[in-house]
């Protein structure tokens, strides 16, 4: 399920997608997120706007956008900083969820 983050804790297993609405590279990931959602039933996907949530941006040291972070109860399992293609993202997630 893809959810626009609106505050609160990051509990359970989730994929945090840090983005900026003005970034064309971030907007390219809409289809990738849908594919990830389809292939990973039960994985919560949070879209986190770095312009609105500066505290999370600092907490997870977001230096590039987009950034993808696999979390388990607020702990980083793995991350991908910067743009990457849809195939690589799906493969990366599969490696950590299998």
Secondary structure by P-SEA (a helix, b strand, c coil): ccccccccccccbbbbbbbbcccaaaaaaaaaaaaaaaacccbbbbbccccccaaaaaaaccccccbbbbbccccccccccccccaaaaaaaaaaaac
